[in-house]
């Protein structure tokens, strides 16, 4: 008698965008990565792949999940951030100085009118 059970060889299936199909055990999905172990080596290392490299996961219970990576937000490096902050401070100081000069000119003009 031959019996093939649904749970006998159950595993998750991960389909990458490069058309690779892997039999895996999904361990964790976070906003940017998927962590899994190969089904035939569950004692082996945990493998991490970017969500942007994965197209689809079919779980052992038959559920399908189409993977969409979060929209990429620009990464501002520390140096760029410091540069932008310095530039903003410089622009603010420049504006304050220009306002001070304009105010001084207005006061001088008013003084000349009153004299």
DRENDO-1510 file (C-alpha; in Angstrom, 1 decimal, always signed):
<recs>
REC; n; res; u; v; w
REC; 1; UNK; +0.0; +0.0; +0.0 .
REC; 2; UNK; +1.4; +3.4; -1.0 .
REC; 3; UNK; +0.5; +6.4; +1.1 .
REC; 4; UNK; +1.6; +9.9; +0.3 .
REC; 5; UNK; +0.7; +12.3; +3.0 .
REC; 6; UNK; +0.6; +16.0; +2.6 .
REC; 7; UNK; +2.6; +16.5; +5.8 .
REC; 8; UNK; +5.1; +13.8; +5.0 .
REC; 9; UNK; +7.3; +16.0; +2.9 .
REC; 10; UNK; +5.9; +19.4; +3.8 .
REC; 11; UNK; +8.2; +22.4; +3.4 .
REC; 12; UNK; +7.9; +26.0; +2.5 .
REC; 13; UNK; +8.9; +27.0; -1.0 .
REC; 14; UNK; +10.8; +30.2; -1.8 .
REC; 15; UNK; +10.8; +31.5; -5.3 .
REC; 16; UNK; +13.5; +34.1; -6.1 .
REC; 17; UNK; +13.3; +36.7; -8.8 .
REC; 18; UNK; +16.1; +35.0; -10.7 .
REC; 19; UNK; +13.7; +32.0; -11.1 .
REC; 20; UNK; +15.4; +29.9; -8.4 .
REC; 21; UNK; +13.1; +27.7; -6.4 .
REC; 22; UNK; +14.2; +26.6; -2.9 .
REC; 23; UNK; +12.7; +24.1; -0.5 .
REC; 24; UNK; +13.1; +25.9; +2.8 .
REC; 25; UNK; +11.8; +26.4; +6.3 .
REC; 26; UNK; +10.9; +30.1; +6.7 .
REC; 27; UNK; +12.1; +31.4; +10.1 .
REC; 28; UNK; +11.5; +35.1; +10.0 .
REC; 29; UNK; +10.2; +37.8; +7.7 .
REC; 30; UNK; +11.0; +41.4; +8.5 .
REC; 31; UNK; +10.4; +44.6; +6.4 .
REC; 32; UNK; +13.6; +44.1; +4.4 .
REC; 33; UNK; +14.8; +40.5; +4.8 .
REC; 34; UNK; +13.7; +36.9; +4.9 .
REC; 35; UNK; +15.5; +34.4; +7.1 .
REC; 36; UNK; +15.3; +30.6; +6.4 .
REC; 37; UNK; +17.0; +27.3; +6.6 .
REC; 38; UNK; +17.3; +24.9; +3.7 .
REC; 39; UNK; +14.7; +22.1; +4.1 .
REC; 40; UNK; +17.2; +19.4; +3.6 .
REC; 41; UNK; +19.6; +21.0; +6.1 .
REC; 42; UNK; +17.5; +22.4; +8.9 .
REC; 43; UNK; +20.5; +22.0; +11.3 .
REC; 44; UNK; +22.6; +24.1; +8.9 .
REC; 45; UNK; +23.1; +27.8; +8.9 .
REC; 46; UNK; +20.3; +30.4; +8.8 .
REC; 47; UNK; +20.3; +32.1; +5.5 .
REC; 48; UNK; +19.2; +35.7; +5.0 .
REC; 49; UNK; +18.0; +37.1; +1.7 .
REC; 50; UNK; +16.8; +40.5; +0.9 .
REC; 51; UNK; +13.0; +40.7; +0.2 .
REC; 52; UNK; +13.8; +42.6; -3.0 .
REC; 53; UNK; +15.3; +39.3; -4.3 .
REC; 54; UNK; +12.3; +37.2; -3.5 .
REC; 55; UNK; +9.1; +37.0; -5.7 .
REC; 56; UNK; +6.9; +34.4; -3.8 .
REC; 57; UNK; +6.7; +32.1; -0.9 .
REC; 58; UNK; +4.4; +29.1; -0.8 .
REC; 59; UNK; +4.0; +27.9; +2.8 .
REC; 60; UNK; +3.7; +24.2; +3.7 .
REC; 61; UNK; +0.0; +24.8; +4.5 .
REC; 62; UNK; -0.6; +25.9; +0.9 .
REC; 63; UNK; -0.8; +29.7; +1.5 .
REC; 64; UNK; +0.9; +31.9; -1.0 .
REC; 65; UNK; +2.6; +35.2; -0.2 .
REC; 66; UNK; +3.7; +37.5; -3.0 .
REC; 67; UNK; +6.7; +39.4; -1.6 .
REC; 68; UNK; +6.9; +43.1; -2.1 .
REC; 69; UNK; +9.9; +44.9; -0.8 .
REC; 70; UNK; +9.2; +48.2; +0.9 .
REC; 71; UNK; +9.7; +51.3; -1.2 .
REC; 72; UNK; +13.3; +52.3; -1.0 .
REC; 73; UNK; +14.0; +55.4; +0.9 .
REC; 74; UNK; +17.1; +57.3; +0.3 .
REC; 75; UNK; +19.8; +56.6; +2.8 .
REC; 76; UNK; +21.6; +59.7; +4.1 .
REC; 77; UNK; +25.1; +59.0; +5.2 .
REC; 78; UNK; +26.4; +60.6; +8.4 .
REC; 79; UNK; +28.7; +62.9; +6.4 .
REC; 80; UNK; +25.9; +64.1; +4.1 .
REC; 81; UNK; +23.7; +64.7; +7.1 .
REC; 82; UNK; +26.4; +66.7; +8.9 .
REC; 83; UNK; +27.0; +68.7; +5.7 .
REC; 84; UNK; +23.3; +69.4; +5.4 .
REC; 85; UNK; +23.0; +70.5; +9.0 .
REC; 86; UNK; +26.1; +72.8; +8.7 .
REC; 87; UNK; +24.6; +74.3; +5.5 .
REC; 88; UNK; +21.3; +74.9; +7.2 .
REC; 89; UNK; +23.0; +76.6; +10.1 .
REC; 90; UNK; +25.1; +78.7; +7.8 .
REC; 91; UNK; +21.9; +79.7; +5.8 .
REC; 92; UNK; +20.1; +80.6; +9.0 .
REC; 93; UNK; +23.1; +82.7; +10.2 .
REC; 94; UNK; +23.2; +84.4; +6.8 .
REC; 95; UNK; +19.5; +85.2; +6.9 .
REC; 96; UNK; +19.7; +86.6; +10.4 .
REC; 97; UNK; +22.7; +88.8; +9.4 .
REC; 98; UNK; +20.7; +90.0; +6.3 .
REC; 99; UNK; +17.7; +90.8; +8.6 .
REC; 100; UNK; +20.0; +92.7; +11.0 .
REC; 101; UNK; +21.5; +94.7; +8.2 .
REC; 102; UNK; +18.1; +95.5; +6.7 .
REC; 103; UNK; +16.8; +96.5; +10.2 .
REC; 104; UNK; +19.9; +98.8; +10.7 .
REC; 105; UNK; +19.3; +100.4; +7.3 .
REC; 106; UNK; +15.7; +101.0; +8.1 .
REC; 107; UNK; +16.6; +102.6; +11.4 .
REC; 108; UNK; +19.3; +104.8; +9.7 .
REC; 109; UNK; +16.8; +105.9; +7.1 .
REC; 110; UNK; +14.2; +106.8; +9.8 .
REC; 111; UNK; +16.9; +108.7; +11.7 .
REC; 112; UNK; +17.8; +110.7; +8.6 .
REC; 113; UNK; +14.2; +111.6; +8.0 .
REC; 114; UNK; +13.7; +112.8; +11.6 .
REC; 115; UNK; +16.9; +114.9; +11.6 .
</recs>
